[in-house]
Amino acid sequence: MNNDTTFFKGRTGLLLVAPLCFSLIAGCSSIQDIDYSEVDLQGKIIEVNAEEAMILIEDQTNGQVWVDVSGLNDGIERLHSPLEVNVWLDESTTEDTSTIEKAERIDVIK
């Protein structure tokens, strides 16, 4: 009987830590499921206007498009020419026929 308690004594922590590790791994894989099929613009930044918080993107299908980045939390400091980016647009501006779109999210590709 004494041998049974010494067997479990060192392994109790392992029994508690193993499920925690598996749950962290499973949680990390689903933290940010990005659907790249819904990207509105994809291309290179041609010009950055920091005063107006706007960037000009050469989109692969739509040509040159001005994008308002004033609503983004991470700011315009990280955006510069010639970065390649994916842009998700604010749905309220995609219905409009304006020449300036408002970015909801920007991911830098390279």
N, C-alpha and C positions, 0 to 999 in steps of 0.2 A: 504494500500500500504506500509506503514511503517513497518508493521508486516512481510511482505514478505522479505524485505531486511535484517531484523534481523534474520530471519530463515536461510538464506543462508550465512550470515556473518561468523558464526562459523563453517560451514560445507564445505566451499570452500577448505580448506586444506585437509579435508578428501577425497573430490572428486579427488584431485590431488595425494594424497599418495596411495590410494587403488590400482589404476592401476599399479603404480610403484612396489608395493609389489607383486602383482600377476606376473608381468613380471620377477622380480628377482627370484621368486620361480620356475617359468617355465624354466628360463635360467639355474639355478643351477642343475636341474635334468638332463640336457643334456650336461653339460660341458664336462664330460669325460665318454663317452659310451665305456666301456671296453668289448671286445669280448673275453671271456675266452675260447672259442672253438678253438682259434688260438694260444694258448699257446704252445710254442715249447718244453719246459722242465718244469717239475714240480717235485720238490723233496726237499731233505734237503741238506744244505751245509755241507760238510764233512771237507773240509780244505780250508783255505784262505792263499794265497801267496801275501802279500801286496807289496813286492818288484817287482813282475812281474805283479801286478794288475790282478790276476787270482783267480778264485774260483773253487773248485771241488764239483760238485753236484751229488748226488745219485738220478738219474732220475727214475721215476716209470717204464718206458718202455725201456729206452735206457741204463740203468746201470749208471756207473760213467762217467761223461763228464766234461772236463775242459772248463771253460768259461772265455773269456777275457772281463774284465769289465773296461778297460782303457778308453773307449769312453763314459762312463756314466758321467753325470754332477754331480751327488750327491756323487760320490766317493765310495771307498771301506770301509771307516771307519764304516759305519752302518751295514756291512755284517760280520757275524761271524757264527761259528758252534754252535749249530745245528738248525739254522733258517730254516723254510720251505719257499720256494720261488716259484714264477712263473717267467719264463724267456721267453722273446720274443727274438729270434735271428735275427741278421742282415741277410737279405735275400741273400746278396752276399756271405756269408760264408756257408749257408746251402746247397748250390749246390756243394760245394767243399767236398772232402772226407777227409779233415784234422781231426785230433783228438781234435783240439781246435776250439771252436765256439766263435763268437764275439757277445756279448749281445747288443741288441738295447734298452731293457728295462727290469728292474727287479722289481717285486712287492713282498714285504715281506708279507707272509700269517700269520705266527706266529712264 
